[in-house]
């Protein structure tokens, strides 16, 4: 039997529209490990949602390897994971091969796995502002590009950053973004780490640093095509297994699109 799980608190509470005969299971408050252990080996589970749904699932079952086939039916606002593996929302994708060898991030006393990225800088700022907008106006469309542009020009102040990769330390001034990537995409289609392979034995940290706001803004659209890494005067790319990033001032961060406030440092290990 195939079971379809959805989050009734996500997508503004709108229940997914499914084909006749498919029953939905509300996963809010569900103990995933206990639920999976009670299934027959031939049973299958379909998670309905986006990046946040997968992130929640992998952390909820941390330390347990599913026996059953687990699928993702993309139905969320963030689908960078699907973009990275060349799939689209609306089709069921077998998740099991992607649930292994996930990186762990330590930040603000939390320990979490992630499937796409641990972001730090103006990307976290965008998530913070988006959360504030959603709270004031539930259900409204969020223009992340607009938030980013206003942040670059007016609101977000770049930081001095210390980036350590496998024991080698680098320092940068005027840092706008410093995410660590498991996949290539984040932020709704930005190809931040175009050479990263999620099945590889390393992660990629991308440091976007530029003194000029105008230059940083003009180069920003190139991230969507992955062409920013050619701008080596303002973009530095490193690969490794253990990565730490610290900022001179606290900043909002995001883990697979979920906001973490007041972050001064994060550490990642694959």
N, C-alpha and C positions, 0 to 999 in steps of 0.2 A: 504494500500500500504506500501511496505517496501522500505526505502531509505538507500542507502549505502554511507557513508561519509568517505573521505580519505584526507590525507594531501599531496598535490603535492610537498611540500618542503622536506618531509621526505623520508627515504629509498633511498637516492641519486636521488630523482626525478623519480624513477621507478614506473609507474602506476600499481596498483594491477591487476592481471589477474583474471577475474571473468567469471562465466558461461555466455553463450549467453543469451541476453535479460535483463541482470542486468545493470542498468545505475548507474554510479558513480557520486557523487556530491563532488566537490572540496571544502573542508571546510576551506581553507586558507582565513582569514579575515571574516569568517562567524560569525554573531551574533547568538550564539546558542539559547539563550532564545527567541529572536524574531522568530527564525526559528521554534522552538518547539511549540510556541504559535500559529503559523499559520497552524499547522498540525491538521488533524481530529483526534479525540480520538482513533480511531481504527488503525491509521497509526503507523508504527514501524520504528525505526532508528537503523542502524548498524554502529558502529564506527570501522573502519579498522585501526589497529595499535597495539601498545604495551603499556607498562606502561606509557610512556610519553604522549601518546594519551589520556589515561584515566585521567591522572593528569591534563592535559590541559582542558579537558571537565568539570571535577568536579569544577575547579576554574572558568571556564567561566560561569557556571550556578549557582554559589554559591548564596544561598538564594532562589533558585527556585526548587521546587520538580516536576520532569517531570510527566505528566499524561500518556504519551505514554510509551510503552515498549522500552527500550534502550538495545541494544546488543553490545557485543564486538566480533569482528572477529580478533583473534590474528594474526598479520602480521608484528610485529616489531622485533627489535633486542633484546629488553628487555621484557621478559614475566614472570617476577617473580610473578605478580599477579595471572596469570593462574596457575603457579606451586603451589602457596599457596592454591588455591581452588581445586587442583587436576584435572585441565583441561589442554588441549594442544592447541597450535595454530592451526588454520584451522577450528575450530568449533565455531558456534555462541553461546555465553554465555549471558544469561540475566543478565544485570548489576544492575537493579534497587535495589535489596536487598543489594548491596554492596555500594550504594551511600549515605547511611545514617550513621550518627554518626561517621563522619570522623574527625580526629584530625586536629587542626590548629597549624601551626608553625609560630613564629615571628623571623625573621632573617634579619639583615642588612636593617631594615626599611620596609621589606616586610611582608605581612600576606598571608599565603597560606595553602590550604588543601593538604593532601597527602594520598595516598592509601596504600603505602607499608612502607615507611620509611623516616626519616630525618637522613642522614648520616653525620658523622663528623670525619675527620682524614684521614687515608691513602685511604679510599674509595673515599673521595672527591678529594684527590690528583690524584687517578687513572682517575677519570672523567676529571679533569683538563688537564692531560697529553693527554688523548684520544682526547679531543677537539682540542688540538694543532696539533696532528697527522692528524686528519681529515681535519683541515684547510690547512695543507701543502700538504696532499695527499688525496684528496677527493675519496671516494669509496673504500679505502683500508680496509682490515680486521684488527680489533683491538684485540691485545692479552692482555686482562686485567690482566690475571695471571702474565704474564711477567712484566707488568708495576708494579704490586704490589710487586713482588719479588725484582725488582731493587730498588723500593722505600724503602722497608724494609732494604735492605742491604746498600744502598748508599745515597739516596736522601731525604727521609722523616725523619724529626727529631721528635721523640715522644714528647708530651707535658705534662705539669702538668695540670690536669683537676680538676675542681670542679663540682660535679654532685649533683643536688638537686632534690629529688623525694618526692612530697607531703610534702614539708617543712623540710625534713630531708636531711642534707648535708653530702656528702662524698668527700674525696679528694684522688687523685691518682697521682703518678709520672709515667713517661714513658708510657703514654697512646698513643696507636696506632689507636684505633678505639673506637668511642662512639656513636653509632647510637640509635635512638629511633624507635621502630618497631610497626607498626600497624598489619602487617602480619609476617609470619615466614621468608620469603625469600627476598633477595636482591642481587645486584651485579652479576646477571646472574647465579643464582642457589645456592648461599651460604645460608645455613640454619642457619641464625644468631640467631634467637630466636625460637628454636624448640618447646617451650611450649606456645608460644603466639597464641591466638585465636582472629582473626579479629572481631568476633562478641562479644567479651568480653567487660567488662566495664573498662578495663585498657589497658595501653601500656607497653611495655618492653624496658628498656634501657640496653644495653650490653656494658660493659667497658672492653676492651682488653688491659691489661697493663703488660709490661714486660721490665725489665732492659736490658736483653740480646737480641741482635738482632738475634743471631743464634737460641735461644730458641723460640723467637717469630716467626721466619721463619719456624722452624720445626713443630710448633703447628698450623700454619696457614691452612694447608690443612684439618684439622679436622673440620673446619667451614662448609665445604660443606656437611658434614653428621650430623652436629649439635652436634658433640661430644666434641667441645671445651668447652662447659659449665661444663663438668666434671673436667676441669683443673682449679679448684677453686683458685689456687695460682696466676693465671694470668688472670682469667676471673671472673668478678663480674656482677651479674644480679639483676636488680631491676624492680619492677612493680609499676605502679601508674597512676594517671590521669593528674598531672601537673609535668612536667620535664623540668629542665634547665641544660645546659651543657656549661661551659666556659673553654677555653683553654688559657694557658699562652702566646701563640703566635698565630697570625692569621693563619688560614688554610683554604684550599678549602673544601667546603661541597657539599652535593648533596641532592636534594629532588626528590625522585623517579627517580634517574638517571640524573637529570638536574643539572648542575654545578652552585654553588654559590661561588664566590671568596671572599677572605679576610674576613673570618668569625672568630670572636672571641667568640661569644656566640649565642646560640639559645634557645628558649623557646617553649615548646609544651604543648597544653592542649587538652584533650579529652572531 
